[in-house]
Amino acid sequence: MKPIDEGKALARKILRELARLYPDAACALKHDGPLQLLVATILSAQCTDNRVNMVTPALFARYPTVQAFADAEPRELESLIQSTGFFRNKAKNIKECCQKILDRFGGEVPGRLEDLVTLPGVGRKTANVVLGNCFDVPGITVDTHVGRLSKRLGLTVKDDPVKVEHDLMEMIPKKDWTLFSHRLIFHGRQVCHSRKPECGRCTMEGFCPKVGVES
């Protein structure tokens, strides 16, 4: 069997088990529409989703539209998102991002990856989160969990998130990209932790090569 075929066979096992374990997996960031998810995902950098979800209700009440975010007074915006960390840079990116949406996309969050990644503070990870959850466009979200687990499970040997994404795109059927990301993130949070993965209770232990896990 060729390496790519072996990888796809392993990926099928992983997909089946993740679907069994986490049938209801979904985006953990609370949002109502693409603008809110775009902002929440920008805030989630170097921050937990739980913390972001604590911040966003008041944030979205204060700034309900793209125009409101673009017109936001920087210090007020910073104060509302301060607990998410790196708040000055995040506030700057959110304002500039929303201004660009107004200038280039008629005030509507674009539904194409090529357009989303031109926005300040938006890389492929953020773009894929928005596309997969708001536009029904499949995308693989390579956050720290997906990157770590994909390597441990033998689906990639890469560290660079973009290279990991492209490796996974070869292994995982396109229709499964978004849910695969959600489910792998759930598994990383609940079982396959960074420092002390709970291999003894992992139902994928039988076919996981445990790359980078001390025995």
Biotite code that builds the C-alpha atoms (Angstrom):
import biotite.structure as struc

atoms = struc.array([
    struc.Atom([0.000, 0.000, 0.000], chain_id="A", res_id=1, res_name="MET", atom_name="CA", element="C"),
    struc.Atom([1.321, 3.447, -0.925], chain_id="A", res_id=2, res_name="LYS", atom_name="CA", element="C"),
    struc.Atom([1.944, 5.941, 1.924], chain_id="A", res_id=3, res_name="PRO", atom_name="CA", element="C"),
    struc.Atom([-0.919, 8.188, 0.798], chain_id="A", res_id=4, res_name="ILE", atom_name="CA", element="C"),
    struc.Atom([-3.277, 5.189, 0.767], chain_id="A", res_id=5, res_name="ASP", atom_name="CA", element="C"),
    struc.Atom([-2.093, 4.156, 4.225], chain_id="A", res_id=6, res_name="GLU", atom_name="CA", element="C"),
    struc.Atom([-2.717, 7.683, 5.427], chain_id="A", res_id=7, res_name="GLY", atom_name="CA", element="C"),
    struc.Atom([-6.240, 7.698, 4.010], chain_id="A", res_id=8, res_name="LYS", atom_name="CA", element="C"),
    struc.Atom([-6.976, 4.321, 5.582], chain_id="A", res_id=9, res_name="ALA", atom_name="CA", element="C"),
    struc.Atom([-5.818, 5.632, 8.972], chain_id="A", res_id=10, res_name="LEU", atom_name="CA", element="C"),
    struc.Atom([-7.838, 8.811, 8.449], chain_id="A", res_id=11, res_name="ALA", atom_name="CA", element="C"),
    struc.Atom([-10.991, 6.768, 7.830], chain_id="A", res_id=12, res_name="ARG", atom_name="CA", element="C"),
    struc.Atom([-10.512, 4.957, 11.153], chain_id="A", res_id=13, res_name="LYS", atom_name="CA", element="C"),
    struc.Atom([-10.010, 8.253, 12.951], chain_id="A", res_id=14, res_name="ILE", atom_name="CA", element="C"),
    struc.Atom([-13.033, 9.848, 11.272], chain_id="A", res_id=15, res_name="LEU", atom_name="CA", element="C"),
    struc.Atom([-15.298, 6.947, 12.236], chain_id="A", res_id=16, res_name="ARG", atom_name="CA", element="C"),
    struc.Atom([-14.184, 6.972, 15.854], chain_id="A", res_id=17, res_name="GLU", atom_name="CA", element="C"),
    struc.Atom([-14.389, 10.744, 16.228], chain_id="A", res_id=18, res_name="LEU", atom_name="CA", element="C"),
    struc.Atom([-17.915, 10.685, 14.763], chain_id="A", res_id=19, res_name="ALA", atom_name="CA", element="C"),
    struc.Atom([-18.906, 8.013, 17.284], chain_id="A", res_id=20, res_name="ARG", atom_name="CA", element="C"),
    struc.Atom([-17.352, 9.876, 20.211], chain_id="A", res_id=21, res_name="LEU", atom_name="CA", element="C"),
    struc.Atom([-18.533, 13.386, 19.361], chain_id="A", res_id=22, res_name="TYR", atom_name="CA", element="C"),
    struc.Atom([-21.675, 13.200, 17.197], chain_id="A", res_id=23, res_name="PRO", atom_name="CA", element="C"),
    struc.Atom([-22.834, 16.628, 18.358], chain_id="A", res_id=24, res_name="ASP", atom_name="CA", element="C"),
    struc.Atom([-19.513, 18.478, 18.056], chain_id="A", res_id=25, res_name="ALA", atom_name="CA", element="C"),
    struc.Atom([-19.894, 22.060, 16.899], chain_id="A", res_id=26, res_name="ALA", atom_name="CA", element="C"),
    struc.Atom([-18.165, 25.416, 17.057], chain_id="A", res_id=27, res_name="CYS", atom_name="CA", element="C"),
    struc.Atom([-17.620, 26.329, 20.700], chain_id="A", res_id=28, res_name="ALA", atom_name="CA", element="C"),
    struc.Atom([-17.645, 30.076, 20.047], chain_id="A", res_id=29, res_name="LEU", atom_name="CA", element="C"),
    struc.Atom([-21.122, 31.493, 20.604], chain_id="A", res_id=30, res_name="LYS", atom_name="CA", element="C"),
    struc.Atom([-22.222, 33.668, 17.724], chain_id="A", res_id=31, res_name="HIS", atom_name="CA", element="C"),
    struc.Atom([-25.094, 34.840, 15.589], chain_id="A", res_id=32, res_name="ASP", atom_name="CA", element="C"),
    struc.Atom([-23.860, 35.114, 12.033], chain_id="A", res_id=33, res_name="GLY", atom_name="CA", element="C"),
    struc.Atom([-20.535, 35.595, 10.266], chain_id="A", res_id=34, res_name="PRO", atom_name="CA", element="C"),
    struc.Atom([-19.620, 38.997, 11.716], chain_id="A", res_id=35, res_name="LEU", atom_name="CA", element="C"),
    struc.Atom([-19.903, 37.794, 15.300], chain_id="A", res_id=36, res_name="GLN", atom_name="CA", element="C"),
    struc.Atom([-17.994, 34.592, 14.560], chain_id="A", res_id=37, res_name="LEU", atom_name="CA", element="C"),
    struc.Atom([-15.283, 36.522, 12.719], chain_id="A", res_id=38, res_name="LEU", atom_name="CA", element="C"),
    struc.Atom([-14.783, 38.841, 15.698], chain_id="A", res_id=39, res_name="VAL", atom_name="CA", element="C"),
    struc.Atom([-14.982, 35.993, 18.222], chain_id="A", res_id=40, res_name="ALA", atom_name="CA", element="C"),
    struc.Atom([-12.373, 33.987, 16.314], chain_id="A", res_id=41, res_name="THR", atom_name="CA", element="C"),
    struc.Atom([-10.011, 36.949, 16.196], chain_id="A", res_id=42, res_name="ILE", atom_name="CA", element="C"),
    struc.Atom([-10.442, 37.256, 19.964], chain_id="A", res_id=43, res_name="LEU", atom_name="CA", element="C"),
    struc.Atom([-9.789, 33.533, 20.474], chain_id="A", res_id=44, res_name="SER", atom_name="CA", element="C"),
    struc.Atom([-6.128, 33.821, 19.479], chain_id="A", res_id=45, res_name="ALA", atom_name="CA", element="C"),
    struc.Atom([-4.048, 32.914, 22.555], chain_id="A", res_id=46, res_name="GLN", atom_name="CA", element="C"),
    struc.Atom([-7.275, 32.756, 24.554], chain_id="A", res_id=47, res_name="CYS", atom_name="CA", element="C"),
    struc.Atom([-9.790, 30.082, 25.524], chain_id="A", res_id=48, res_name="THR", atom_name="CA", element="C"),
    struc.Atom([-13.187, 29.889, 23.860], chain_id="A", res_id=49, res_name="ASP", atom_name="CA", element="C"),
    struc.Atom([-14.801, 30.013, 27.302], chain_id="A", res_id=50, res_name="ASN", atom_name="CA", element="C"),
    struc.Atom([-13.179, 33.343, 28.037], chain_id="A", res_id=51, res_name="ARG", atom_name="CA", element="C"),
    struc.Atom([-14.203, 34.727, 24.642], chain_id="A", res_id=52, res_name="VAL", atom_name="CA", element="C"),
    struc.Atom([-17.800, 33.609, 25.284], chain_id="A", res_id=53, res_name="ASN", atom_name="CA", element="C"),
    struc.Atom([-17.761, 35.546, 28.537], chain_id="A", res_id=54, res_name="MET", atom_name="CA", element="C"),
    struc.Atom([-16.713, 38.716, 26.733], chain_id="A", res_id=55, res_name="VAL", atom_name="CA", element="C"),
    struc.Atom([-18.766, 38.663, 23.535], chain_id="A", res_id=56, res_name="THR", atom_name="CA", element="C"),
    struc.Atom([-22.350, 39.191, 24.824], chain_id="A", res_id=57, res_name="PRO", atom_name="CA", element="C"),
    struc.Atom([-21.555, 42.710, 26.045], chain_id="A", res_id=58, res_name="ALA", atom_name="CA", element="C"),
    struc.Atom([-19.265, 43.317, 23.072], chain_id="A", res_id=59, res_name="LEU", atom_name="CA", element="C"),
    struc.Atom([-21.891, 42.405, 20.481], chain_id="A", res_id=60, res_name="PHE", atom_name="CA", element="C"),
    struc.Atom([-24.555, 44.388, 22.323], chain_id="A", res_id=61, res_name="ALA", atom_name="CA", element="C"),
    struc.Atom([-22.323, 47.465, 22.186], chain_id="A", res_id=62, res_name="ARG", atom_name="CA", element="C"),
    struc.Atom([-21.230, 46.923, 18.565], chain_id="A", res_id=63, res_name="TYR", atom_name="CA", element="C"),
    struc.Atom([-24.048, 45.155, 16.683], chain_id="A", res_id=64, res_name="PRO", atom_name="CA", element="C"),
    struc.Atom([-22.888, 45.954, 13.139], chain_id="A", res_id=65, res_name="THR", atom_name="CA", element="C"),
    struc.Atom([-19.796, 46.143, 10.959], chain_id="A", res_id=66, res_name="VAL", atom_name="CA", element="C"),
    struc.Atom([-20.153, 49.934, 10.952], chain_id="A", res_id=67, res_name="GLN", atom_name="CA", element="C"),
    struc.Atom([-20.314, 50.052, 14.739], chain_id="A", res_id=68, res_name="ALA", atom_name="CA", element="C"),
    struc.Atom([-17.067, 48.093, 15.049], chain_id="A", res_id=69, res_name="PHE", atom_name="CA", element="C"),
    struc.Atom([-15.369, 50.239, 12.410], chain_id="A", res_id=70, res_name="ALA", atom_name="CA", element="C"),
    struc.Atom([-16.418, 53.399, 14.271], chain_id="A", res_id=71, res_name="ASP", atom_name="CA", element="C"),
    struc.Atom([-15.528, 52.062, 17.722], chain_id="A", res_id=72, res_name="ALA", atom_name="CA", element="C"),
    struc.Atom([-13.458, 54.258, 19.997], chain_id="A", res_id=73, res_name="GLU", atom_name="CA", element="C"),
    struc.Atom([-10.231, 52.266, 20.425], chain_id="A", res_id=74, res_name="PRO", atom_name="CA", element="C"),
    struc.Atom([-9.948, 52.561, 24.200], chain_id="A", res_id=75, res_name="ARG", atom_name="CA", element="C"),
    struc.Atom([-13.549, 51.561, 24.785], chain_id="A", res_id=76, res_name="GLU", atom_name="CA", element="C"),
    struc.Atom([-13.188, 48.560, 22.485], chain_id="A", res_id=77, res_name="LEU", atom_name="CA", element="C"),
    struc.Atom([-9.935, 47.595, 24.199], chain_id="A", res_id=78, res_name="GLU", atom_name="CA", element="C"),
    struc.Atom([-11.558, 47.767, 27.629], chain_id="A", res_id=79, res_name="SER", atom_name="CA", element="C"),
    struc.Atom([-14.331, 45.394, 26.564], chain_id="A", res_id=80, res_name="LEU", atom_name="CA", element="C"),
    struc.Atom([-11.927, 42.757, 25.222], chain_id="A", res_id=81, res_name="ILE", atom_name="CA", element="C"),
    struc.Atom([-9.018, 43.267, 27.629], chain_id="A", res_id=82, res_name="GLN", atom_name="CA", element="C"),
    struc.Atom([-9.456, 39.924, 29.394], chain_id="A", res_id=83, res_name="SER", atom_name="CA", element="C"),
    struc.Atom([-8.862, 38.009, 26.131], chain_id="A", res_id=84, res_name="THR", atom_name="CA", element="C"),
    struc.Atom([-5.212, 39.112, 26.044], chain_id="A", res_id=85, res_name="GLY", atom_name="CA", element="C"),
    struc.Atom([-3.273, 41.032, 23.383], chain_id="A", res_id=86, res_name="PHE", atom_name="CA", element="C"),
    struc.Atom([-6.267, 43.352, 23.448], chain_id="A", res_id=87, res_name="PHE", atom_name="CA", element="C"),
    struc.Atom([-4.660, 46.362, 21.785], chain_id="A", res_id=88, res_name="ARG", atom_name="CA", element="C"),
    struc.Atom([-3.629, 44.423, 18.712], chain_id="A", res_id=89, res_name="ASN", atom_name="CA", element="C"),
    struc.Atom([-6.958, 42.582, 18.604], chain_id="A", res_id=90, res_name="LYS", atom_name="CA", element="C"),
    struc.Atom([-8.921, 45.837, 18.857], chain_id="A", res_id=91, res_name="ALA", atom_name="CA", element="C"),
    struc.Atom([-6.839, 47.346, 16.060], chain_id="A", res_id=92, res_name="LYS", atom_name="CA", element="C"),
    struc.Atom([-7.396, 44.309, 13.843], chain_id="A", res_id=93, res_name="ASN", atom_name="CA", element="C"),
    struc.Atom([-11.139, 44.208, 14.519], chain_id="A", res_id=94, res_name="ILE", atom_name="CA", element="C"),
    struc.Atom([-11.579, 47.889, 13.657], chain_id="A", res_id=95, res_name="LYS", atom_name="CA", element="C"),
    struc.Atom([-9.427, 47.676, 10.519], chain_id="A", res_id=96, res_name="GLU", atom_name="CA", element="C"),
    struc.Atom([-11.022, 44.406, 9.483], chain_id="A", res_id=97, res_name="CYS", atom_name="CA", element="C"),
    struc.Atom([-14.524, 45.870, 9.714], chain_id="A", res_id=98, res_name="CYS", atom_name="CA", element="C"),
    struc.Atom([-13.488, 49.024, 7.894], chain_id="A", res_id=99, res_name="GLN", atom_name="CA", element="C"),
    struc.Atom([-12.135, 46.900, 5.057], chain_id="A", res_id=100, res_name="LYS", atom_name="CA", element="C"),
    struc.Atom([-15.371, 44.897, 4.955], chain_id="A", res_id=101, res_name="ILE", atom_name="CA", element="C"),
    struc.Atom([-17.203, 48.199, 4.513], chain_id="A", res_id=102, res_name="LEU", atom_name="CA", element="C"),
    struc.Atom([-14.806, 49.502, 1.877], chain_id="A", res_id=103, res_name="ASP", atom_name="CA", element="C"),
    struc.Atom([-14.365, 46.359, -0.194], chain_id="A", res_id=104, res_name="ARG", atom_name="CA", element="C"),
    struc.Atom([-17.306, 44.072, 0.462], chain_id="A", res_id=105, res_name="PHE", atom_name="CA", element="C"),
    struc.Atom([-20.298, 46.356, 0.911], chain_id="A", res_id=106, res_name="GLY", atom_name="CA", element="C"),
    struc.Atom([-20.471, 45.789, 4.646], chain_id="A", res_id=107, res_name="GLY", atom_name="CA", element="C"),
    struc.Atom([-20.960, 42.023, 4.315], chain_id="A", res_id=108, res_name="GLU", atom_name="CA", element="C"),
    struc.Atom([-18.445, 39.459, 5.578], chain_id="A", res_id=109, res_name="VAL", atom_name="CA", element="C"),
    struc.Atom([-17.187, 37.746, 2.410], chain_id="A", res_id=110, res_name="PRO", atom_name="CA", element="C"),
    struc.Atom([-17.821, 34.057, 1.897], chain_id="A", res_id=111, res_name="GLY", atom_name="CA", element="C"),
    struc.Atom([-14.607, 33.176, 0.071], chain_id="A", res_id=112, res_name="ARG", atom_name="CA", element="C"),
    struc.Atom([-11.305, 32.210, 1.663], chain_id="A", res_id=113, res_name="LEU", atom_name="CA", element="C"),
    struc.Atom([-9.399, 34.309, -0.873], chain_id="A", res_id=114, res_name="GLU", atom_name="CA", element="C"),
    struc.Atom([-11.254, 37.413, 0.320], chain_id="A", res_id=115, res_name="ASP", atom_name="CA", element="C"),
    struc.Atom([-11.293, 36.648, 4.032], chain_id="A", res_id=116, res_name="LEU", atom_name="CA", element="C"),
    struc.Atom([-7.519, 36.237, 4.290], chain_id="A", res_id=117, res_name="VAL", atom_name="CA", element="C"),
    struc.Atom([-7.046, 39.782, 2.948], chain_id="A", res_id=118, res_name="THR", atom_name="CA", element="C"),
    struc.Atom([-8.678, 41.166, 6.092], chain_id="A", res_id=119, res_name="LEU", atom_name="CA", element="C"),
    struc.Atom([-6.475, 42.381, 8.980], chain_id="A", res_id=120, res_name="PRO", atom_name="CA", element="C"),
    struc.Atom([-6.107, 39.755, 11.695], chain_id="A", res_id=121, res_name="GLY", atom_name="CA", element="C"),
    struc.Atom([-7.582, 36.988, 9.526], chain_id="A", res_id=122, res_name="VAL", atom_name="CA", element="C"),
    struc.Atom([-5.488, 34.001, 8.492], chain_id="A", res_id=123, res_name="GLY", atom_name="CA", element="C"),
    struc.Atom([-6.516, 30.665, 7.047], chain_id="A", res_id=124, res_name="ARG", atom_name="CA", element="C"),
    struc.Atom([-7.564, 29.297, 10.436], chain_id="A", res_id=125, res_name="LYS", atom_name="CA", element="C"),
    struc.Atom([-9.991, 32.129, 11.125], chain_id="A", res_id=126, res_name="THR", atom_name="CA", element="C"),
    struc.Atom([-11.228, 32.096, 7.540], chain_id="A", res_id=127, res_name="ALA", atom_name="CA", element="C"),
    struc.Atom([-11.961, 28.373, 7.680], chain_id="A", res_id=128, res_name="ASN", atom_name="CA", element="C"),
    struc.Atom([-13.841, 28.752, 10.971], chain_id="A", res_id=129, res_name="VAL", atom_name="CA", element="C"),
    struc.Atom([-16.115, 31.386, 9.425], chain_id="A", res_id=130, res_name="VAL", atom_name="CA", element="C"),
    struc.Atom([-16.561, 29.556, 6.124], chain_id="A", res_id=131, res_name="LEU", atom_name="CA", element="C"),
    struc.Atom([-17.299, 26.188, 7.685], chain_id="A", res_id=132, res_name="GLY", atom_name="CA", element="C"),
    struc.Atom([-19.756, 27.437, 10.290], chain_id="A", res_id=133, res_name="ASN", atom_name="CA", element="C"),
    struc.Atom([-21.492, 30.329, 8.555], chain_id="A", res_id=134, res_name="CYS", atom_name="CA", element="C"),
    struc.Atom([-21.271, 29.650, 4.822], chain_id="A", res_id=135, res_name="PHE", atom_name="CA", element="C"),
    struc.Atom([-21.360, 25.846, 4.739], chain_id="A", res_id=136, res_name="ASP", atom_name="CA", element="C"),
    struc.Atom([-18.013, 25.860, 2.905], chain_id="A", res_id=137, res_name="VAL", atom_name="CA", element="C"),
    struc.Atom([-15.865, 22.974, 4.190], chain_id="A", res_id=138, res_name="PRO", atom_name="CA", element="C"),
    struc.Atom([-12.600, 24.010, 5.819], chain_id="A", res_id=139, res_name="GLY", atom_name="CA", element="C"),
    struc.Atom([-9.993, 22.459, 8.086], chain_id="A", res_id=140, res_name="ILE", atom_name="CA", element="C"),
    struc.Atom([-9.191, 24.591, 11.103], chain_id="A", res_id=141, res_name="THR", atom_name="CA", element="C"),
    struc.Atom([-5.635, 23.983, 12.264], chain_id="A", res_id=142, res_name="VAL", atom_name="CA", element="C"),
    struc.Atom([-5.520, 25.330, 15.793], chain_id="A", res_id=143, res_name="ASP", atom_name="CA", element="C"),
    struc.Atom([-3.132, 24.037, 18.457], chain_id="A", res_id=144, res_name="THR", atom_name="CA", element="C"),
    struc.Atom([-5.289, 20.964, 19.132], chain_id="A", res_id=145, res_name="HIS", atom_name="CA", element="C"),
    struc.Atom([-5.704, 19.975, 15.478], chain_id="A", res_id=146, res_name="VAL", atom_name="CA", element="C"),
    struc.Atom([-2.020, 20.517, 14.782], chain_id="A", res_id=147, res_name="GLY", atom_name="CA", element="C"),
    struc.Atom([-0.892, 18.497, 17.800], chain_id="A", res_id=148, res_name="ARG", atom_name="CA", element="C"),
    struc.Atom([-3.324, 15.612, 17.389], chain_id="A", res_id=149, res_name="LEU", atom_name="CA", element="C"),
    struc.Atom([-2.838, 15.316, 13.633], chain_id="A", res_id=150, res_name="SER", atom_name="CA", element="C"),
    struc.Atom([0.853, 14.765, 14.245], chain_id="A", res_id=151, res_name="LYS", atom_name="CA", element="C"),
    struc.Atom([0.323, 12.353, 17.147], chain_id="A", res_id=152, res_name="ARG", atom_name="CA", element="C"),
    struc.Atom([-2.162, 10.342, 15.094], chain_id="A", res_id=153, res_name="LEU", atom_name="CA", element="C"),
    struc.Atom([0.247, 10.054, 12.188], chain_id="A", res_id=154, res_name="GLY", atom_name="CA", element="C"),
    struc.Atom([-1.698, 12.162, 9.694], chain_id="A", res_id=155, res_name="LEU", atom_name="CA", element="C"),
    struc.Atom([1.176, 14.615, 9.199], chain_id="A", res_id=156, res_name="THR", atom_name="CA", element="C"),
    struc.Atom([4.795, 15.153, 10.149], chain_id="A", res_id=157, res_name="VAL", atom_name="CA", element="C"),
    struc.Atom([4.571, 18.915, 9.653], chain_id="A", res_id=158, res_name="LYS", atom_name="CA", element="C"),
    struc.Atom([4.514, 21.676, 12.259], chain_id="A", res_id=159, res_name="ASP", atom_name="CA", element="C"),
    struc.Atom([3.532, 24.630, 10.070], chain_id="A", res_id=160, res_name="ASP", atom_name="CA", element="C"),
    struc.Atom([-0.277, 25.031, 10.287], chain_id="A", res_id=161, res_name="PRO", atom_name="CA", element="C"),
    struc.Atom([-0.726, 25.686, 6.564], chain_id="A", res_id=162, res_name="VAL", atom_name="CA", element="C"),
    struc.Atom([1.296, 22.588, 5.660], chain_id="A", res_id=163, res_name="LYS", atom_name="CA", element="C"),
    struc.Atom([-0.671, 20.537, 8.198], chain_id="A", res_id=164, res_name="VAL", atom_name="CA", element="C"),
    struc.Atom([-3.900, 21.832, 6.652], chain_id="A", res_id=165, res_name="GLU", atom_name="CA", element="C"),
    struc.Atom([-2.836, 20.747, 3.171], chain_id="A", res_id=166, res_name="HIS", atom_name="CA", element="C"),
    struc.Atom([-1.778, 17.311, 4.420], chain_id="A", res_id=167, res_name="ASP", atom_name="CA", element="C"),
    struc.Atom([-5.164, 16.844, 6.076], chain_id="A", res_id=168, res_name="LEU", atom_name="CA", element="C"),
    struc.Atom([-6.965, 18.027, 2.958], chain_id="A", res_id=169, res_name="MET", atom_name="CA", element="C"),
    struc.Atom([-5.370, 15.096, 1.121], chain_id="A", res_id=170, res_name="GLU", atom_name="CA", element="C"),
    struc.Atom([-6.374, 12.572, 3.784], chain_id="A", res_id=171, res_name="MET", atom_name="CA", element="C"),
    struc.Atom([-9.853, 13.737, 4.810], chain_id="A", res_id=172, res_name="ILE", atom_name="CA", element="C"),
    struc.Atom([-12.852, 13.834, 2.431], chain_id="A", res_id=173, res_name="PRO", atom_name="CA", element="C"),
    struc.Atom([-13.806, 17.448, 1.752], chain_id="A", res_id=174, res_name="LYS", atom_name="CA", element="C"),
    struc.Atom([-17.355, 17.033, 3.056], chain_id="A", res_id=175, res_name="LYS", atom_name="CA", element="C"),
    struc.Atom([-15.910, 16.111, 6.486], chain_id="A", res_id=176, res_name="ASP", atom_name="CA", element="C"),
    struc.Atom([-13.388, 18.929, 6.866], chain_id="A", res_id=177, res_name="TRP", atom_name="CA", element="C"),
    struc.Atom([-15.390, 21.183, 9.181], chain_id="A", res_id=178, res_name="THR", atom_name="CA", element="C"),
    struc.Atom([-16.759, 18.473, 11.467], chain_id="A", res_id=179, res_name="LEU", atom_name="CA", element="C"),
    struc.Atom([-13.393, 16.705, 11.563], chain_id="A", res_id=180, res_name="PHE", atom_name="CA", element="C"),
    struc.Atom([-11.885, 19.916, 12.919], chain_id="A", res_id=181, res_name="SER", atom_name="CA", element="C"),
    struc.Atom([-14.563, 20.328, 15.605], chain_id="A", res_id=182, res_name="HIS", atom_name="CA", element="C"),
    struc.Atom([-14.311, 16.714, 16.694], chain_id="A", res_id=183, res_name="ARG", atom_name="CA", element="C"),
    struc.Atom([-10.528, 16.661, 16.833], chain_id="A", res_id=184, res_name="LEU", atom_name="CA", element="C"),
    struc.Atom([-10.595, 19.849, 18.921], chain_id="A", res_id=185, res_name="ILE", atom_name="CA", element="C"),
    struc.Atom([-13.078, 18.209, 21.306], chain_id="A", res_id=186, res_name="PHE", atom_name="CA", element="C"),
    struc.Atom([-10.803, 15.167, 21.607], chain_id="A", res_id=187, res_name="HIS", atom_name="CA", element="C"),
    struc.Atom([-7.794, 17.378, 22.290], chain_id="A", res_id=188, res_name="GLY", atom_name="CA", element="C"),
    struc.Atom([-9.642, 19.185, 25.042], chain_id="A", res_id=189, res_name="ARG", atom_name="CA", element="C"),
    struc.Atom([-11.167, 16.134, 26.685], chain_id="A", res_id=190, res_name="GLN", atom_name="CA", element="C"),
    struc.Atom([-8.685, 13.270, 26.213], chain_id="A", res_id=191, res_name="VAL", atom_name="CA", element="C"),
    struc.Atom([-5.529, 13.934, 24.202], chain_id="A", res_id=192, res_name="CYS", atom_name="CA", element="C"),
    struc.Atom([-4.133, 16.757, 26.313], chain_id="A", res_id=193, res_name="HIS", atom_name="CA", element="C"),
    struc.Atom([-0.885, 18.461, 25.467], chain_id="A", res_id=194, res_name="SER", atom_name="CA", element="C"),
    struc.Atom([1.202, 17.480, 28.476], chain_id="A", res_id=195, res_name="ARG", atom_name="CA", element="C"),
    struc.Atom([-0.572, 14.424, 29.846], chain_id="A", res_id=196, res_name="LYS", atom_name="CA", element="C"),
    struc.Atom([-2.664, 12.722, 27.166], chain_id="A", res_id=197, res_name="PRO", atom_name="CA", element="C"),
    struc.Atom([-4.986, 10.135, 28.660], chain_id="A", res_id=198, res_name="GLU", atom_name="CA", element="C"),
    struc.Atom([-3.975, 7.333, 26.294], chain_id="A", res_id=199, res_name="CYS", atom_name="CA", element="C"),
    struc.Atom([-5.336, 4.674, 28.647], chain_id="A", res_id=200, res_name="GLY", atom_name="CA", element="C"),
    struc.Atom([-8.910, 5.800, 28.112], chain_id="A", res_id=201, res_name="ARG", atom_name="CA", element="C"),
    struc.Atom([-8.552, 6.770, 24.437], chain_id="A", res_id=202, res_name="CYS", atom_name="CA", element="C"),
    struc.Atom([-10.527, 4.497, 22.116], chain_id="A", res_id=203, res_name="THR", atom_name="CA", element="C"),
    struc.Atom([-8.061, 5.235, 19.308], chain_id="A", res_id=204, res_name="MET", atom_name="CA", element="C"),
    struc.Atom([-5.101, 3.849, 21.247], chain_id="A", res_id=205, res_name="GLU", atom_name="CA", element="C"),
    struc.Atom([-5.062, 0.664, 19.168], chain_id="A", res_id=206, res_name="GLY", atom_name="CA", element="C"),
    struc.Atom([-4.151, 2.469, 15.955], chain_id="A", res_id=207, res_name="PHE", atom_name="CA", element="C"),
    struc.Atom([-2.571, 5.685, 17.223], chain_id="A", res_id=208, res_name="CYS", atom_name="CA", element="C"),
    struc.Atom([1.221, 5.830, 16.750], chain_id="A", res_id=209, res_name="PRO", atom_name="CA", element="C"),
    struc.Atom([1.436, 8.311, 19.666], chain_id="A", res_id=210, res_name="LYS", atom_name="CA", element="C"),
    struc.Atom([3.998, 10.506, 17.971], chain_id="A", res_id=211, res_name="VAL", atom_name="CA", element="C"),
    struc.Atom([5.574, 12.786, 20.549], chain_id="A", res_id=212, res_name="GLY", atom_name="CA", element="C"),
    struc.Atom([3.920, 11.040, 23.504], chain_id="A", res_id=213, res_name="VAL", atom_name="CA", element="C"),
    struc.Atom([6.251, 9.679, 26.155], chain_id="A", res_id=214, res_name="GLU", atom_name="CA", element="C"),
    struc.Atom([5.546, 6.050, 27.007], chain_id="A", res_id=215, res_name="SER", atom_name="CA", element="C"),
])
